[in-house]
């Protein structure tokens, strides 16, 4: 148990730093076992801060202080105090230089914060508070310094030495050592510092900015992965051009670098000029990466590059403002991805992710506002609420302002706050000042937790041609916020006629619109009524087009109305949402009455969509995918894990049986575009097509295969085996493997084992592909999965020290396999709690994130609640748990 309760940090207690650091000169004598860090800090008192007792307090953790001097005078121990978290230097002048020298131990740093080893390289991760693990510093985002860095290391083991900014010098030293000097001309907070040292290969390219400057682009990786970085480089150049065209932002250094590392707690880090990436978001080839991987790489590369302005040039005043940089940058990378591929499909992916992860977070004990009011461990607030919901807040402001005014507002933001550490309030104020809009009420989105619910009803007056829409909004209580006020939000809608045409959207008292289309209404009150006039027939409202606000919308659609929207709505997101609602309605009815067949109207609607030759296949793949088991559980008062799984599988079997011929026809029509690897069977030697259109075809084709493998006959089994064996892309190979692994606990289990063995033998030397092998097995819904996960924990290729591998096995099982994780005997809960306890002393950040499936324990039946709570209480009773875990356990148990 945690004996000294950690004190929370509160937004209301924020004070400007008493001191500022103008320049930091650092020297790292690098070694995996023992690194020496020398720092010379130019410090001055902050005139904008309240004067304290005259002492300087620096952050520092796991440091061995060897030397300390103030203005070249060595300090005696009576003039400073060192403890586990701080260095206090007493009675300092208003301006001075502080020199320190410390010893750190990268190889022992399993938390992967600060300086640590990944494979054979040394690298850093400093966000949020990792810099203090390397030297004593004012480790907070509102202290921005210019850094000059000298790296010294063994020239054979670490031939490449990288840091932020521009390379200044390099020297060969006696004894087989060498050094490199780097200087960053832009002041930055310590969390944006980075260094990398290792034996790395490099690929190079260049980019010419809009003003004609040439920027060198360098991607570093382990030599064996040199041929897998082309997509990342292309994505980087596309992002640089896009940011110039859409936001007028040019890159500001002459060199931009990305380094791929295999051990990383997050996706990537936007360190100024030197982005350190999880290798998962850099390395890709058609043979090793799925279409989803390629899309993820483009998105993350863009995201970290966009941070150069939305995060680096303008940064956060404090960590409560984390969404200032992350929400805005997620919005930007979503828009970039939408422009690279299909806008509707990208938006659906964004919404699906929000509903799958952020809505449950908002409805559970971990609920918090986009701008939290307090935290114990900031690492616990790198959440979907801060990132994805934060992006939705930016998206709503963009919709309320319109494209021209939003661009003017972002231009004002960049001009007004360049080089500053600011707040979400500063961002919203720029939106107001550039547009003239009053966003006072909109600010509640940043302050209030929870997902608003819109209850909509409608009346039709045929004689008047008038359609009235009543909208009521409310938000359920969340921890610490029992009462909620109405929020300001855009509600985008259209009106659909009987024949599927869009109808004019004319509000009473307004001129008739030029033509039909989407209208954006502004909601501000708890209850509002909108009256539409000039209609010749009762319309079907297409509500929340483009998912214009992150809300739950309830409207009493009939099955016929949902079918009409599913077939005809020109807004792809609304069309998908109608299909999801229709499927949800069918599935929840089947949970209550398991033997109930789906309505024929549902099968007919599915068949009609499947046969739609005009629609984008990628959009159809989304429309025809059933809601996930987790999402269905979120729609129930008490989650019926087993009932949901049975219903969903039964519906897929019924679709596969009723539409076997249609599914096969569409599968073969789409599959003919794909090359195969078996040359004897190949009809073409074309390279795999990685265009958005080809990815869409594969998505729909593999959706068809997934349905067919729910009711496989010999022909379907042979088709699945052939796809697995001859696939030219990892996308198709994985789809084939997922189909075959469904046979693992059947009388055809040998087919599954053969495919799994073949996959392992092919890819056992490729860590990222092997992650897929672990994840596919962990997510299989067969009864024996828990036992297999336990076996895989003992596999020679499993490492508790590699976050990617931990997420691919433990995380995939706990978060991606509801029916097995929530087994009635509690075995899944025990396994997760055991692994969290094992991880917490090594990597607290990863351990606390891994625990999240147990935090929803109150949503389940009494028996499962008792089992989950027992595991949570057992973790809390352990001696010496981390602050990360302490905070999560406290919130989910005491709420």
N, C-alpha and C positions, 0 to 999 in steps of 0.2 A: 504494500500500500504506500501511497505517496505521503510521507510524514510531514514535510513542509509544504503546505498548500501553496502552489504558485499564485502570485498576484496577477490579476488581469491588467492589461494595458487598456486605457479608455480614451476614446476620441476627445471627450470633454476635458481631459487633462493635458491636451497637447500644449507644449510651450516651444517657441523657437529655440534652436540650439544656442547655448551660452557662448560657444566658440565656433569658429569656422576654420576650415583648412583650405588655404589657397593653393598649395602645391605639395605633392607627395612624391618623394624620390625613394624608390624601393629597389632593393637588391635581393635576389633569390639565389642562394647557393644550393642548387637543386640536387636532391638525392631521394630515392624512394623511401629509404629507412629514416633518414634524418636530413631535414632541410633547414638551413639558417636563413632568416629573413631580417634584413636591416632596413630600417625606415627612418627617413628624415622628413619631418612634417613642419611646414610653415603655417603657424597657427596664429589667429588673432581673435580678440574678443568681438562678439557680434553686437554691434550698436543697437540692433533692433530687439535684443533679448533682455530680459530682466537679469540684473547682476546678482550672482549668487554669493557663495562664501569665498570666492576667489580661487577655488580649486578646479582643476581640469579632470574630468572623468571620461576615460576612454573605455570602449568595449573590448573585451578579449576573452577567449575561451580556449582551453587546452593548449596554452602557450607556456613555455618555460622562458622567463625573462632572464637574459644574460647580461645586458648592458642597458643603461639609461642615462641620458645627458640632456640638460637644458641649456641651450646656447653654448654648446661645447663644454659645459661644466658637468662632470660626472656627478650624479645625484646620490647622496648617502641615503641609506634605507629610511632614515627618520623623515625624509622629505616626500616620501611616496608610500602608498599602500596598495598591495596586490592581493586580490582574492580570486575565486574561480571565474568571475564574470567581469571584473573591472580592474583598471589601473587608475588610481587617483593620485595626481600630482598636486601637492598643496602649494597655495600662494604663488600662482604663476603671474607673470606680467601680462600686459594687454596685448603684446605682440612678441613672439618668440619662436625658436626652432626647437623641436623635441626630437631627439634621436633615440631609437631603441633597437635592440637586437634580440631576437627570440629564436628558439628551437622548436620545430614542429615535426610530426611523424606521419607523412602521407600514407605509408603502407598500412598503418593502424587505423586509418580514417574510413571506417565502414559506412558511416552516415552519408558519404558522398557530398558533403558540404565543406567548402574551403578547398584546400589542395589535397587531392587524392590520386590514387593510381587506377587506371582503366587499362587492363591488359598490360602492355609494356610501356604505356605513356603516362606522363603526369598531366593532370588537367585540373581546372577549378570549376566550382559552381558557387557563386557568391550571393545570389538572390535566394531568400530574402536577407538573411543575417549570417552568411557564411564567411564574409571577409574577416570578421573578428576571430576566425579560427586560424588566420595566417599572421596577423600582426595587430597591435593595439591601434584603435582608430575610433573616430566618431562614426560608427557604422549605422547611419540613418540616411534616408534618401534626400533629406533637405540640406545635407552638407555636400557640396559639389566642389571637387578639387581637380586641378590639372595633374596628371600622373606622368612621371618619367620612370621607366622600369629597366633594370639591368638583370638579365638572366645568365647564370653561369652554370655549366653542366658538363658532364663527360661527353666528349664530341662523338664517340662511337655509339654510345647508348642513346643519346639524345641529340642527334644531329640537327633537328629542327627545333628552334626556340621562337615562340610566338607570344605576342601580347597585343594590347590595344593600340590603335592609332597607326603611326608611321614608323618603319624601320629607320633607325638613325645611324647605327654602327654595328660592326661585328669584328671580333678579334679572335685569333688563335692564342691560347694560353699554354704555359708549360704544363707538363704532366698529362697531356692528352685531353685537356679541357678547352672550352671555348666560351665566348660570351656574345650576347646580342643585346643591343639597346633599342628600346622603343619609347616613343613619346606620343601622347595623345594631346592634340592642341585644344580639344574641347573639354571644359570642366564636366565632370560626371560624378554621380554618387558612387560609393564603394561597391554597391551591389552589381554595377556594370563592369567591374574589373574582371579581366581574364588573363590566364596564361596557359599555354600548352607546350609540352616538351616531349619529343619522341622521335622514333624512326618512322617518318611518314612519307608517303608518296604525295604528289601534288598534280592536279590538272589545272590548267590556266585558260583564261579567256579574257575578254575585255568588253567594256560597255562605254559607248559614247553618249554622254548626257545631252539633254536638249540644248545646253549652252555650249556644247562642243568639247567639253573636258573628257579626257580618256581615263577611265577607271579600270584598274587591274583587278581581276576576279580570280581568287585562288581557293580551290577546294582541296582539303587535306584529308587523307584517309590511310588506313593500314594498306601496305603495298598490294596485298592480295585482292583488295576491293577496288582497285583503280578503274576497272572497266564498268563500274556500277554507279557512276556519278554523273553521267551525261544528262539524265532527266533533271536532277537537282540544279545543274548549271543552267539548263534551258529555263527552268522555272524561275531562277533568280533573275535572269535577264528580262523575262516577261514581267516579273513583278516590278523591276526598276522602271521599265517603260510605262507600265500601268500607273504607277504612283506619280510619274511626271504628268501623264495625260489627265488623270482624274483629280489630283490634288495639287499639282504644281510643285511637287517635292523632288528636288534633285539630291542625289547622294553627295556628301560633303567632304569625303576623304578621297585620296587617290588610290586606295587599296581597300577591298572588301574581302574578308576571309570567312570560310566555314570549315570547321573541323568535325569529323564524325567520330564519336567515341561510343564504346560498347556498353559502358556502365554509366547510367544517367537516370536520375529520379524523375525527370520530366521529359517533355518532348524536345525542347531546345531552349537556348538562352540567347538573348539579344545583345550580349556584351558589345560595347561600341567598337565596330570595325572587325571584331573577332567573334563570330557567332559559334558557340559550342553546341553541337547537335547530338541527340541520341541517333546512333547509326540507323535506326529504323526509319528516320525521316530524311535520309540522304541516299542510302544504297538501294538501287533497284535495277533489275533487268526483267524482260518479259518472262524469263524462265524462273526467276526467284521471287518476283513481287506481283501481287494481284493488282487489278485495276483500282481497287480501293486504296492499296498502298501508293500507287502512282498519284492518285488524287490527294492523298494525305501528305505526301512529300511536297507537292506544289503548294498546298495550303500552308503548311508549316514554314517552308522556305519564305513564302510571301509574308507570312505573319511576322517572322523575326526580322526580315528586312524592313517592313513597314514600321517596326518599333524604332527605327533610327530617328524618326521624327516623333511618333506618338509613343513616347516612353523614354527616349534617350535625350534628344534635344529639348523636349518638354517632359519632365518627369514628375513623380508623385511627391507631394509635400511630406506625406507620412503613409504608412502601410494601410490605413483605413481608406485611402484613395486608390487602392490597387486597381479598381475598375476604370479609373481615369485612363490608364494606359492599356489595360487588357481588354476592357469592353470595347473601346474605340478601335483597337487593333483587330480584335476578332471580327467586328463588323466589316472592317476594311478587307480582311482576308476572305470573308464570306462573299463579299461583292466581287473581289478579284476572281475567286473560283467560279462564281456565277457567270462572269464574262468569258472565262476560259471554256466552259462547258455549257450545260443547259441551265438556264436561270431557274425554271420551275423545279427541276430535279435537285439543284443545289439547295433551294429554299426548303424543299421537303426534307432533305437530309438534316438541315439545321433544325427544323421543327421536330423531327423525330428524335433527335438527340436531346433537345430541350425537354420534351415530354418524358423521355426515358430516364433522364438523370436529374434535371433541375426541378421539375414539378414535384417528384417525390421528396427532394431535399426541402422544398418549400413547405411540404405537408408534414414533415417529420421533426424530430427533436433538434436536428442540426440547422433548422431554418434560420436565416439571417438576412438582413437587408443587403442590397448591392453595395452600399457603403456601411459596413458593420460599425457598431458603437463600441465594441470591446473585443479583446481576444486574449488568450493566454499564450498560444503559440501561433504565430502568423502563418506558418506553413499549413495549418489547418484551414486557411481561408483562400487557398488556391482552388476555388470551387467552381462548379458550373453556374452558381448564382453570380459570382463576381465576373466570370468570363462570359458565358453564353447569355445569361439574363442581362448582364451589363451591355452586351452587344445589342440586345433587343431594345434597350433604352435609347441607345444612339439611333437605331433604325426608326423608332417611333418619332424621335425629334426630326430626323431627315424627312419622314413622311409629312409631319405637320408643317415643316418649313417649305417643302418642295425643293427640287434639284438646284435651282439657281440660288435661292436664299441659303440653302444648306452649304453650298460651295463657298458662298461669301462668308458664312459663319466660320467654316473651318479655316479659310484664309485668315480671318481675323484672329482666330485662336493661335495659329502658327506665328503670326506677326506679333501679337501682343505678349505671348508667353515664351517665346524662344529663349532657351537658356535658363528657364526658371523651374522651380519645383512647386507645383500648384495643386488645386483640388478639383473635385467634380463640380463644385459650385462655380469655379472659374470657367469651366467648359460650358455649363448651361448658360452662364451670363453672356458668353460670346454668341450662343444661339439667339438669345434675346436681343442683344445689341445690334446684330446684323439683320435681324428680321422684323423687329418691332413687336414680336409676340411676347405675351406675358406667360412665362412658364413657371410661375410661383407654385401652382397646384401640381404641375408635372414633377417637381422636386420630391414629392411624396414617394415616387418610385424608388428613389435612392435611399429613403429613410424607412420605408415599411417593408417588412418581409411578407411572404405569402403570395399565392397566385390568385388574382381576382377572378371571380366567376361572373359571367354575363348571362343572366336569365332573360331570354327573349320570347315574346309572344307577338302574335299579329292578328289583325282584323281586316276583313275585306268588305267594302261596300260596293257591290257590283253596279248599282244604279249611278253612283257618283264616280266610279272608276278610281276609287281611293283605297290605298293600302296603308294601314297604320302599323308601325313597328314600335313596340314598347321594349325598352332595354333597362333592366335593373342590374346594378353592379354591387357586389359585396365581396369581402375577403374574410376568410375564417381567421380566428385567433391563431397566433403563433407564439412560441415561448417569449415572454417578456413584452408582448404586444397584444393584449386582449381586445383592444378596440382599433378599428381601422377607419380611415376616412376615404371618401371617394377619390379616384385618381383621374387624371386627365389623360386621355388616350385616343388614338385614331381607330375608327372602325370602318374598314373598307368593305363595300358591298356592291353587288350587282343584282339585277332582277332577271329571271329566266322564264320564258313563256312555255306554253304547252308543247310547242314544236321544237323546243331547245334553243330558240333564238333569244338573244339578249333584248330586253325591253328598255326604253328610256327611263332614267332615274331622275325624276323631277320632284323636288320638295315643294310643298305648298307655299305659295307666296313668292316663288322664284320663277324666272323665265324658263321656258322649255329648253332642255339641253340640245346641243347640236345633233347628238346621236346617242345611242346606247353605250354603255361602258361602266367602268368602275367609279363609284362615288365614295369619297372619304368623309365620314361623319366624325365630329369631335364629341366625345363623351366627357362630361365633367361632373354630372350629378348622379346621385344614387338611383334616380329614376328619370328617364327621358323618353319622350314619345316623338317619333318622326313620321310625318304624313307625306306619302308619295301620291301624286295625282297624275291624271291624264292617261290612265292605264285602260286598255281594252279588255283585259282578262286578269284573273287572279295570278300573280306571279309566284314563283318559288324563289325565296331570297337566297342569294349566294353570299353567305355571311363570312366575315373575317378573311376576305381575300388576301392572298399573300401572307396570311397569318400576321395581320397588321398590328397585333398587340399580343403579348405573352399571357394569354388568359385561357380559361376554360369556358367554352361557349355552349349553352344549352338552348336548343330550339326544338319544338315538337314536330320534327319532320316525320312524314309518313314514309313507309318503305318505297312507295312509288316516287315520292319527291327525291329521296336520296338516289334512287336509281336514275332519275332524270339528270341530276347534277353529276353523277358518276359518268354518265354517257356524254353529256353535252356542255358542261361548264367550261368556258374558254380559259378560266383561271386554273392552271394546273394544280396549284396547291389546294384550291377549293374542291376540285375534282377528286384528288387523292383523299382529302378529308372526308368527303361524302362516302367514298368506298370504305374507308376505315370505320366510319360510324355504322354503315350497313353491316359490315363484317362483325364489328363489336356487338351489335344488337343480336345477330344470329348466334354468336359464340356464347354470350352470357345466357341466352335462353337455353342453349345446349348444356351449360354448366348446371342449370337448375333441373332440366329434364334431359338426361344423357342420351336417351334413345330418340330424341326429336330430330327428324331429318331437316336439313336446311330448306327454306322455302324455294320453290322452283324459280321464283323471281330472282333470287340471289344467284342461282346457277346460270340463269339466262343472262343476267347482267355481267357475270364473270365471262361467259362465253362471248358476249358482244364486245367487251373490252379486249379480250384476247384476240379477236378477229379484226380489230381496228387496224387496218393497214396504213392509215394516214397519220396516226399518232406516233410520237417519239417513243421508240421501244424502251428507252430508259424511264420515261414517265409511266408507261404501262407496267413496267416491272415494279414500280412503287405502288401503283393503283391496285395491282393484283396480289401484293404481298399482304398476308394477314397481320393484324396487330400482334405484337409480341406478347408472350405470356406475362412478362413483367408489367407491360402497359395495361393489360386486361386486369391484372391484380390491383393496379392503382385505381381502377374504376369500381372496386368492390369495397363495401364497408369492412368486411373481414375477408382476407385473401383466401380463396379456396385453391390452393396450389395444385392439388391432384385433379380437381374438377376442371380447372382451366387447361391443364396439359391434355387431359383426355378429350375435352371438347375440341381443342385446336387440332390435335392429331386426327380426330374423327372427321372434322370438316375437310381437312386436306385429303384424306382418303376418299371422301365422297366426291370432292371436286375431281380428283384423279380418276376415279371410276366413271363418273358421268361424262367427263370431257377428255377421255383418253385420246381419242382420235384427233381432237382439236389441239391438244397439248403436243402430241407427236408431230402433227403437221407444222405447227409453228416452230417447234424445236428444230426440225430438219431444215426448214426454210432459213432459219437464222444460222444454223451450224454450217451451212454450205460456204459461208464467208470465211471460215477459219482454216488456216493451214494446220497440218498435223506434223508430228515429229517422226512418225513411222514412215520412212521413205517408200517402203513397199506399198503403203496404203495412200500415200500422198498424191493428190491430183495437181498440186501446185507447189512451187518452192518459194512462195511469197513469204516475206517477213511478217510477224504478227503486227496487226494494225492496232495502234494505241490512240487513235483519234476518239473524241467523245462519242461519235456515232457508233464506232466499233465497240466501245465499252458498253454503250446502251444495248446493242444487240446481244452481247454476252450476258448482260444482266438479265434480260428477258428470257434468253435461251436457258440459262441455268436456273431461273425460277421455274420454268416448265419442267426441267429435270428434277428439281426438288419435289414438285408435286407428283410426278410420275413414280418416283422412288418411294412414295407412301403406299403404293399399291402395285409393286413391280411384278411383271410376268417375266418369262425367260427373255423375251425380246428387249424389254426395258433394262433388265440386268445386263444384257450384252451391250446395249448402247452405253450404259454408265461405265462399264469396264473399258470399253473402247475409248470413251472420252478421257478417262483417267490415263490410260496407257499411251495415247497418241497426242495429248494436249501440247500445243506449242506455247501456251501461256500458263502461268501459275494460277490465274483466275479459273481456267477450265479444269486444271488438274485438281485444285482444291475442291471445286464443285463436285467432281467425280468422286474424290475421296470422301467428302461429306455424305454423299449418297451411299457409298459402300459401307461406311462405318455404321450405318443404321442396321446393318445385318449382323452386327457383332454378337448379339445375344439371340440369334435365330439359328435354324438348322443350316444356314448358309454362312455361318460365321467365318469359315475358312477364306471366303472372298475378302472379307474385311481385314483379316489378319495378313493376308498376302499383300494387300494394298498398303497397309501401315508399315509392314516390313520393307517393302520396296521403297516407299517414300523415305523412310529413315536411312536406308542404305544410299539412296541418291544424295541426300542433303545433310547427312550427319556432320559435315564439316562447315556448314553454313549456319551460323548461330541464329540469324533472323528467320530463315526458313524452318529451322528446327523449332523455333518458338511456335510456329503454326502447327507443327506436329503435336506438340504438347497441348495447345489450346483446343484443337479439334477433338482430342480424346477427352479433355476436361469438360467440354460442352456437350458431349453425347448424352442423350437423355435415357440411355439404357440403364436397367437396374444395377448392373455391376460397376457403374462409373466410379462411385466413391472408392471402392477397393482398388480400382486401377489408378486413381489419382494418388492413393497412398503408395502404390508401387512406384509410380513415376517420381514421387518425392525422393525415392532412394536410387533413382536412375543415375548412371554415371554422368549424364549430360545435364542434370539438374544442379543449379547452384543457387543457394539462398542469398549469395552476395550480388547476384545480377538482377536488378529490378525488372528488366524485360522478361527474364525467365520466370521470375516469381509471378509477375502479372499474367504470363501466358498459361500458367498452371493453376496456382492458387486463386488468382483474381478471376480467371476465366471460369473456374468452377463455381466460386461463390457468387459472382455477379452475373454470370452468363448461363447458368444452368439451374433455374429455380426449382424444378421438380426433384432433382437429386440433392441439391444443397438443403432444401427444406424437407428432407426425408423425415418421416414421423418419429423415428427413433433418435433424432438429434445428432446423428453421426456427422453430418455436414457441419453443424455448428461446432462440434468438438474439434474437428480438423482445422477449421479456420481459427478458432481461439488458440489452439496449440501453435499454429504457425505464426500468428500475431505475437504470441509470447516469445517465440524463438527469434523473431525479427526485431522486436522493440529495442533490445540492447544494442543491436547492430545498426539499424536504420530506422529510427523512430518515425521519420516522415512517411516512409513506405508502409510501416506497420499501421499507423493510424488511418491511412487512406484505405488500406486493405480491409479494415474492420467495418466499413460502411454498410455492407449488406445486413449486419447484425443490428445496426442502429434503428432499423424499421421494425423492431420486434413487436411493437404494440399493434401492428396491422394484422397480426395473425391470430389463429384460434388459441384458446387458453392453454392447451397442451404445448404447442410450439412456443408460445410466449414464455412459459415457465422454463423450457429448455434453453431458449436464447438468453433469457435474463440470467440464468445460472452461469452460463459461460461468461457473460459480461461482468457479473459480480466476481467471478473467479479471477478474471483479469485485473479488476480493480483492487483485489486483495493482495496482489503480488507486491513484493518489496521492490522499490526503486523503479517503478514504471516512469516512462518519459513524460514531460509536460504535454507532448503531442497526444499521447494516448490518454493521459489523465483528463484532458479537456474534452475529448470525444466521449469517453466513458461517463464523465459527469453529466454532460448534456443529455445523452440518450437514456441514462438511468434516472436522473433526477427531474426531468421535465414533467 
